[in-house]
Every structure is written in structure tokens, then in C-alpha cells.
Amino acid sequence: MTENHCSTKQGSRRRIGIVTVARSDFGIYLPLLRMLRDCDWASLQLIAAAAHLSPAHGHTVDWIRQEGFSVAAEVPMTAECDTPAAIATSMGVGVQGFSKAFDQLCPDLLVLLGDRFEMHSAACAAVPFQIPVGHIHGGEITAGAIDDAFRHSISKLSHLHFTATESYARRLVCMGAQSENVVVSGAPGLDAISSCQRLQRDELADSLGIPLETLPLAVTFHPETRNVLSAARQLTPLLEVLSEQECPLVISRPNADPGNVEMVRQWDHFLETYKFPAIFADNLGTQKYFSLLSAASAMIGNSSSGIIEAASFALPVVNIGQRQGGRLRPANVIDVQNHPVDIRDGLRRAMSEEFNERLVGMVNPYGDGHASEQIFDRLRTQTLNADLLNQPFFDVDCQSLSSWEAA
């Protein structure tokens, strides 16, 4: 291991720090976390931050503990409001909080997931400690969100990379990542799907507290943070279309992005007038969420889950706007503009028998459900030394790369 103030003693357990900042990434991490918790070579250090510690976002650190995990450190960093200034301030607060956690815990290797600004704060704080960073879901594009820049920055601050597809791995090599340190693992969010015991529809209804005689719609809509329109105006077309539906709605709380508060206010008002069963959920948890994707007639919104996980259920997805622009599209995704006419047409197509018949037997391009095993094995076998931390630039003809291994 490289020289720092808390290097691992030879023969001791490897300290693996995992940063989780919201319900979404914790659910993705779960299979990997269980493997690390139960193995004999790693000491799991779970660091819970941001929305996990916020009552306004469900205080989901309780969920972490209910799943049987100890929290090694907490990093509060979620501001009371969601303005750009508040988000930028939260990033600074996060760097301070993560630095204290790293100084106390001395992780030998840190694992980060995705593209949130909170994760970016953790990546920045790790640099002066010379902690090797493994990044999951690098190389992807979400053109409609500022998260896109955070993801690429986290990748440049990372030393190991676990990508969902070969095309994303090639991008990282083009960005300067060493090809031997890029693993095409697939998306770990798929790993728990096969082993999850799904609830029957009546059990799901009891768990949600709403009747499900009619198949529900799964709804997740986050602020499109690179859109000039306010979050309220972004959500209005979807609300217009949903108000015309005659089915149960299961709505997930939007991410803690700028505009979040406006959107939650709109949802509260919408639910006061919607005439059919509906629930606004802070956190469904893995079992209920996968049970919902299995039972729903369609998903609508702009969530990455619609691009990645929903394909494993052959669930039709109406993806609105540009938030997920640039991501690889499975066959179940219908892209529409954020306008009532387009959303309405997309939902009609998603509900059609013809479209659903085409999805029978579809393969999810984001992996085979064994990503966590590959990540686990690499975390166990990776040599931790100065060579890993050294990331020189090298010239590469990106157009000539025939596989992610070419460099």
C-alpha cells in the first residue's frame, strides 16, 4: 500500500470503505455489501451521508440498519433548501465531513457509485489521503443533468473502474483510465433481482396501503438540472397526463436536486385531487420496488432505473426529456419529449399489446446479474500500491479501439 498515516498492516483485513448517499445507491450496493460483510478478508466501513440522514428524505439510514449493517460514520451535508448556492455549499460541507471520516477510519480502498454531487465530495476528500478509489457506473452519459459532469470528474479521481457495458469502458480508456484497471462488471443494480422474493399483487397492495385491482403505474420524475425551465414547469406536463389516468400510481420521491422542494409541493397538490389510489413513497426498499416493477403496467418518468433495472422485468418505460440522454437504450424504453401530447402518445404505446409482445424474452444489455461478484473479487485481489495511485496520461486513438481492452 502507498505511504500514508494509516497503512494496512500485512496480514490484516482489508478496510473497504463504501459511501452511500441516498436510498437509490444503497439498494444497488446491497448484494456487494452483504458479500463484504460476511467475508473473512474485508472489514466493511459503511459511510452514510446526505439524504440518508435527512428526515425530509425519509431518514433512510434507518433502512441501512434494518438491513443488518453497522454505520461506521455519518456525514450530514443536505441543506434545508435546494438552490444552486445551497447545493454548492453542501458540497463543501461534504468534503469536510468525509475528510473527518477518512481520517478516523483509514480505509485502504474506497468505493463510490454513480454521479451524485455528494459522491463527488467524497472523491475530492479522498485525494490528499491517497486512498485508492473504485468507481461504479463510470463512462455513462446523462446529458440532461449536472450529474454528468460529476460522474466524469469522479472517474478522473478514481483508480479502479467497474462499468455496466463495454462501450462505457471504452469511454473511460479514452479519458485516460488504464485498461487493466477497467472491469466490465455489468450493473450491480440487477444482481438482487433474481434472488429477491417478490410480493404477490395482493401482498404488495397491503404493503403499500392502496388497492391494486388495476395494474399500477410506477412514476419517478427527477429535476432535469440542465434545463432552463424551472422544476415546477418540467413536472407540469406529466401531471397533466397522469390526471387523465384511471389506475393506481406509485410515485417515488424525486432526488435531492435543485428544484426538489418545488416538485414535492406539486405532488402533494396533485395527490389531493387525483381520484384513484396513489402513494408518494420516500423509500420502497428493494423487495417492494422490484415487486412493483414486476406488477406495474409501465414506468413513466426520467429515472435511471427505467433505463437499467426495468429491462430485466420487460417493463415498458416512457422516458421523458433529456435527463437520461446519452445512455444505452434497451428495447423497452420509449423516449418522448416533455410535452403532454408526446407523453400521452408514449404511454399509449407502452400500454399496447403490440409493444408488450415485442418485449417477451428481451435481454437486458446492462448485465447478467453477477456484477457484485466481479467487483468483490477485484476488491479482494487488487494490489494496493503506488502504481495504482499513479495515473499518467497516455495517447490513444479512440476511434480505432475495437474492444475496451485496446489501449
Summary of the structure (lengths in Angstrom):
residues: 407
radius of gyration: 20.9
end to end distance: 26.0
largest distance: 64.1
contacts: 1387
relative contact order: 0.14
helix: 43%
strand: 14%
